[in-house]
Amino acid sequence: MPYLISVLGIDLAETVSSPPARQDETGTGDTVDSVIELSRRDVVDRRGFVAASGAYALAALGLPDPDAVLRRVRLKAGGKVQVGRGEVAAVRQMTKSLGDAAAELGGGHARHLAVRYLHHDVAPWLDGTWSQAIGRELLAATAQLVHLAGWMAQDEGNQDAAQQYYAHSFRLASEAGDAELAATALRGLAVQAIDLGFRPTAVRIAEECVDQAKSLDAPRALAYYQATLANAAALDGDRRTATAALSASQTAIERATDAPGGSWASHYSIGRWAHESGMILARLGDYAGAQDHLRHALDIHGLDRRRTRAIVLADLGTVRLRQDDVDGALAAWHDFLDCADGIRSIKVQDAVDDLRARLYRLRDVPGVDELDERAASLLPSPGQGDAG
């Protein structure tokens, strides 16, 4: 190696920040080491990410090492920080705080905070000294934080970073023995595959997500995962599977109690289910049913996050336009723009772009020019919106 370095003139200072090969990230390497490297690379050189792919998403389904926690307990040596339940509680609290901010204002607002916290604070704990029980709790808490970093990256528009964070969250959750966290991470990968148009990949991962959760007694979580499968199947043109999964999702959400509880999927309220189900129905061509679900999401069940409400209003406008209800569409879009101001989310940005594209053919309708100007004011100026 020293000979090769000398002959090739390699600058070791430059190679430190080079991203590792992607195929190693979902292979048999140590998950903790891999997620620490991922966070370091995200902090140091975010340009190292490349395009998300269906193959990488499928590779994440490879079973993690079930004995990884025990092995790391045996390998811990003196001189490393002692980790207990206080550190685990800190990770969970920070994840909740960052997640609340992102859900309200979009993933682009605080992703750098989540990544730096993972890299500078959590990484030394992962590499610290802990018992088997604490290790499992620490890996589970870290899986939540890593999943949040993935969601933030996806909402910011950095699809490859999101894909890698979701894959690492799945590995951490699986090694911690937490089926719900593992299923939720797979759901993240499935939703991303849906958004990127990887149809067979989306269905395959959504099916695995449902399978991971088959032993759970958590109605909100089961509704969450079945709706994801319905969405993937609808995108793939499989109406039978989509309808069956949507029915299973409805049965599960109707069993859910009003109190969110401590479930990782507890945020999946009936209002959010109504929104997702409405868009699945729209994808299946049932626009009347879709509008009913979206109105339920907004008017009856309510939505407690501004970002979520904005997206639902944008979708409602599109569904109304498909039903030739131009006045209703314009009213929904006015409300959407009221909610969207100040939110940093690629989904909201895409909704603004879609809105402006649809308004073009309505340009002779009174009030459309004003609406278009409002929408244009929410778009980033040239050179400003580099979300990746």
C-alpha positions in Angstrom: 0.0 0.0 0.0 2.8 2.6 0.8 4.3 1.8 -2.6 1.0 2.3 -4.4 0.5 5.6 -2.6 3.9 6.8 -3.6 3.7 5.7 -7.2 0.2 6.9 -7.8 0.7 10.2 -6.0 -2.4 9.7 -3.8 -3.1 12.5 -1.3 -4.4 10.8 1.8 -6.0 14.0 3.1 -8.3 14.0 0.0 -9.2 10.3 0.2 -10.5 10.7 3.8 -13.6 12.5 2.5 -14.3 10.2 -0.4 -17.5 8.3 -0.1 -17.3 4.5 0.2 -18.6 2.3 -2.6 -22.4 2.0 -2.4 -22.5 -1.7 -2.6 -20.7 -1.9 0.8 -23.5 0.1 2.5 -26.1 -2.6 2.4 -23.7 -5.6 2.5 -22.5 -7.5 5.6 -20.4 -4.8 7.1 -20.9 -3.5 10.6 -24.1 -1.4 10.7 -22.9 1.0 13.4 -19.7 1.7 11.6 -21.6 2.2 8.4 -24.2 4.7 9.8 -21.4 6.6 11.5 -19.6 6.9 8.2 -22.8 7.9 6.5 -23.4 10.8 8.9 -19.7 11.9 8.6 -20.0 11.9 4.8 -23.3 13.9 5.0 -21.7 16.5 7.3 -18.4 16.8 5.4 -19.3 16.3 1.7 -23.0 16.0 0.8 -22.0 16.1 -2.9 -20.7 12.5 -2.5 -24.3 11.2 -2.9 -25.5 9.9 -6.3 -28.9 9.2 -7.7 -31.2 6.9 -5.8 -31.9 3.6 -7.4 -34.4 0.7 -7.2 -31.5 -1.8 -7.0 -30.1 -0.1 -3.9 -33.6 0.0 -2.2 -34.1 -3.8 -2.9 -30.6 -4.5 -1.5 -31.6 -3.1 1.8 -33.9 -6.0 2.3 -30.9 -8.3 3.0 -31.2 -9.6 6.5 -29.0 -7.7 9.0 -26.8 -9.6 11.4 -29.0 -10.8 14.3 -26.0 -11.2 16.6 -24.5 -7.8 15.9 -25.5 -6.3 19.3 -23.9 -9.2 21.2 -20.8 -8.9 19.2 -20.4 -5.2 19.8 -20.9 -5.8 23.6 -18.0 -8.2 23.5 -15.8 -5.9 21.5 -16.2 -2.8 23.7 -12.9 -1.9 25.4 -11.9 0.5 28.2 -11.6 4.2 27.6 -14.9 4.6 25.8 -17.9 6.5 27.1 -20.3 4.6 29.3 -23.8 4.7 27.8 -27.0 4.3 29.9 -30.7 5.0 29.6 -30.1 8.7 30.0 -28.3 8.8 26.7 -31.0 6.7 25.1 -33.7 9.1 26.4 -31.7 12.1 25.1 -31.7 10.6 21.6 -35.4 10.0 21.7 -36.2 13.5 23.0 -34.0 15.2 20.4 -35.6 13.1 17.6 -39.0 14.2 18.8 -38.1 17.8 19.0 -36.4 17.9 15.5 -39.3 15.8 14.1 -41.9 18.3 15.4 -40.1 21.2 13.8 -39.7 19.4 10.5 -43.4 18.3 10.4 -44.5 21.9 10.8 -42.0 23.7 8.6 -40.6 21.1 6.3 -37.5 18.9 6.3 -35.3 21.6 4.8 -35.4 23.6 8.0 -33.5 21.4 10.5 -31.9 18.5 8.6 -28.4 19.8 9.2 -29.2 19.8 12.9 -30.3 16.2 12.9 -27.3 15.1 10.9 -24.8 17.0 13.1 -26.5 15.6 16.3 -26.1 12.1 14.9 -22.5 12.6 13.9 -21.2 14.6 16.9 -23.3 13.3 19.8 -24.9 9.9 19.0 -21.9 8.4 17.1 -19.6 8.4 20.2 -22.4 6.7 22.2 -22.8 4.0 19.5 -19.1 3.5 19.7 -19.2 3.6 23.5 -19.6 0.9 26.2 -23.0 -0.5 26.9 -24.8 -3.6 28.0 -26.9 -5.8 25.6 -30.2 -4.4 26.9 -29.0 -0.8 26.6 -27.4 -1.5 23.2 -30.8 -2.7 21.8 -32.5 0.5 23.2 -29.7 2.7 21.8 -29.9 1.1 18.3 -33.7 1.4 18.3 -33.5 5.1 19.3 -30.8 5.7 16.7 -33.0 4.0 14.1 -35.6 6.6 14.8 -33.2 9.5 14.4 -31.7 8.0 11.3 -35.2 7.5 9.8 -35.9 11.2 10.6 -32.7 12.2 8.9 -33.9 10.2 5.8 -37.3 11.8 5.9 -35.8 15.3 6.1 -33.4 14.5 3.2 -36.3 13.3 1.1 -38.4 16.3 2.0 -35.5 18.5 1.1 -35.0 16.9 -2.2 -31.9 14.8 -1.6 -33.3 11.4 -2.7 -30.1 9.4 -2.5 -29.2 10.5 1.0 -32.8 9.7 2.1 -32.5 6.2 0.5 -29.3 5.5 2.4 -30.6 6.7 5.7 -33.8 4.6 5.4 -31.7 1.5 4.6 -29.5 2.1 7.6 -32.6 2.8 9.8 -33.9 -0.6 8.7 -30.7 -2.4 9.6 -30.4 -0.7 13.0 -34.0 -1.5 13.8 -33.7 -5.1 12.7 -30.6 -5.6 14.8 -32.4 -4.0 17.8 -35.2 -6.5 17.3 -37.8 -3.8 16.8 -40.3 -5.0 14.1 -42.3 -1.7 14.0 -39.2 0.5 13.5 -38.0 -1.9 10.8 -41.3 -1.9 9.0 -41.5 1.9 9.2 -38.0 2.2 7.7 -39.1 0.0 4.8 -42.2 2.1 4.4 -39.9 5.1 3.9 -38.1 3.3 1.1 -41.4 2.2 -0.4 -42.8 5.7 -0.4 -39.6 7.0 -2.0 -39.8 4.3 -4.7 -43.4 5.4 -5.3 -42.4 9.0 -5.7 -39.5 8.1 -8.0 -41.6 5.8 -10.2 -39.9 2.5 -9.3 -43.1 0.6 -9.5 -42.1 -3.1 -9.0 -39.6 -2.0 -6.4 -42.2 -0.1 -4.5 -44.6 -3.0 -4.5 -41.9 -5.5 -3.3 -40.7 -3.3 -0.5 -44.3 -2.4 0.6 -45.1 -6.1 0.7 -42.0 -6.7 2.9 -43.0 -3.8 5.1 -46.4 -5.4 5.7 -44.8 -8.8 6.3 -42.4 -7.3 8.9 -45.4 -5.9 10.8 -47.5 -9.1 10.8 -46.9 -9.9 14.5 -47.7 -6.3 15.7 -50.9 -5.4 17.6 -50.7 -1.7 16.7 -53.7 -0.6 14.5 -52.3 2.8 13.5 -49.0 1.1 12.3 -50.8 -1.6 10.4 -53.1 0.9 8.7 -49.9 2.9 7.8 -48.2 0.0 6.2 -51.3 -1.4 4.4 -52.0 2.0 2.9 -48.4 2.1 1.6 -49.0 -1.2 -0.2 -52.3 0.0 -1.6 -50.5 3.1 -2.9 -47.7 1.1 -4.5 -50.1 -1.4 -6.1 -52.3 1.4 -7.4 -49.2 3.0 -9.1 -48.4 -0.4 -10.6 -51.9 -0.8 -12.0 -52.8 -3.7 -9.7 -56.3 -2.6 -8.8 -57.1 -5.9 -7.0 -54.2 -5.7 -4.6 -54.6 -1.9 -4.1 -58.3 -2.4 -3.2 -57.6 -5.2 -0.8 -54.8 -3.4 1.0 -56.8 -0.2 1.2 -59.7 -2.2 2.8 -57.3 -3.8 5.3 -55.9 -0.3 6.1 -59.4 1.0 6.8 -60.2 -1.9 9.0 -57.0 -1.3 11.0 -57.5 2.5 11.4 -61.0 2.1 12.5 -59.7 0.0 15.4 -57.3 2.7 16.5 -58.0 4.6 19.7 -58.2 8.4 19.8 -55.0 8.6 21.9 -51.8 8.4 19.8 -49.9 6.3 22.4 -46.2 5.5 22.2 -46.2 3.8 18.8 -43.6 5.0 16.2 -46.5 5.2 13.8 -48.8 7.0 16.3 -48.7 10.2 14.3 -50.7 8.3 11.6 -54.1 9.7 12.6 -57.4 9.0 10.8 -57.0 12.4 9.2 -53.7 11.4 7.6 -55.2 8.1 6.6 -58.1 9.9 4.9 -55.6 12.0 2.9 -53.5 9.0 1.8 -56.6 7.0 1.0 -58.1 9.8 -1.0 -55.0 10.0 -3.2 -55.0 6.3 -3.7 -58.7 6.5 -4.8 -57.7 9.3 -7.2 -54.9 7.2 -8.6 -57.6 4.5 -9.2 -59.8 7.0 -10.9 -62.4 7.4 -8.2 -62.4 11.2 -7.9 -65.6 11.6 -6.1 -64.4 9.2 -3.4 -61.1 10.9 -3.3 -62.7 14.3 -2.7 -64.8 12.9 0.1 -61.7 11.6 1.8 -59.8 14.8 1.4 -62.6 16.9 2.8 -62.8 14.5 5.8 -59.1 14.9 6.3 -59.4 18.7 6.4 -62.9 19.5 7.8 -63.7 16.6 10.2 -60.5 15.1 11.5 -58.3 18.1 11.1 -54.6 18.2 10.5 -52.2 19.6 13.1 -49.2 20.3 10.9 -49.1 23.2 8.5 -47.0 21.3 6.0 -49.4 18.4 5.9 -52.4 20.7 5.6 -50.8 22.5 2.7 -50.2 19.3 0.8 -53.8 18.1 1.3 -55.2 21.4 0.1 -53.0 21.2 -3.0 -54.2 17.7 -3.7 -57.8 18.7 -3.1 -57.5 21.5 -5.7 -56.2 19.0 -8.3 -59.0 16.4 -7.6 -61.6 19.2 -7.9 -60.2 20.2 -11.2 -60.4 16.7 -12.5 -64.1 16.9 -11.7 -64.4 20.1 -13.7 -65.0 22.1 -10.5 -62.8 25.1 -11.4 -64.1 27.4 -8.7 -63.6 24.8 -6.1 -60.1 24.1 -7.3 -59.1 27.7 -7.2 -60.5 28.1 -3.7 -58.5 25.1 -2.4 -55.4 26.4 -4.1 -55.8 29.9 -2.5 -55.9 28.1 0.9 -52.9 26.0 -0.1 -50.8 29.1 -0.8 -51.8 30.5 2.6 -50.4 27.4 4.3 -47.4 27.0 2.1 -45.7 30.3 2.8 -42.4 29.7 4.7 -42.4 25.9 4.4 -39.2 24.4 3.1 -40.3 21.1 1.6 -39.7 19.6 -1.9 -43.3 18.3 -1.8 -44.7 21.8 -1.3 -42.4 23.2 -3.9 -43.5 20.5 -6.4 -47.1 21.3 -5.5 -46.5 25.0 -6.3 -44.9 24.0 -9.7 -47.8 21.6 -10.5 -50.3 24.4 -9.6 -48.7 26.9 -11.9 -48.6 24.3 -14.8 -52.3 23.6 -14.3 -53.2 27.3 -14.1 -51.9 27.9 -17.6 -54.9 26.3 -19.3 -57.2 28.3 -17.0 -55.5 31.6 -17.8 -58.7 33.1 -19.2 -60.6 32.4 -15.9 -61.0 35.5 -13.7 -58.6 35.5 -10.7 -56.2 33.0 -12.2 -53.5 35.6 -12.9 -53.6 36.8 -9.3 -53.3 33.2 -8.1 -50.4 32.5 -10.4 -48.5 35.6 -9.1 -49.0 34.4 -5.5 -47.7 30.9 -6.4 -44.7 32.4 -8.3 -43.7 34.4 -5.2 -43.3 31.2 -3.2 -40.7 29.7 -5.6 -37.0 30.1 -4.8 -35.1 32.6 -6.8 -32.6 31.3 -9.4 -29.6 29.9 -7.5 -31.3 29.8 -4.2 -33.1 26.4 -4.0 -30.3 23.9 -4.1 -31.9 21.4 -1.8 -29.5 18.6 -2.4 
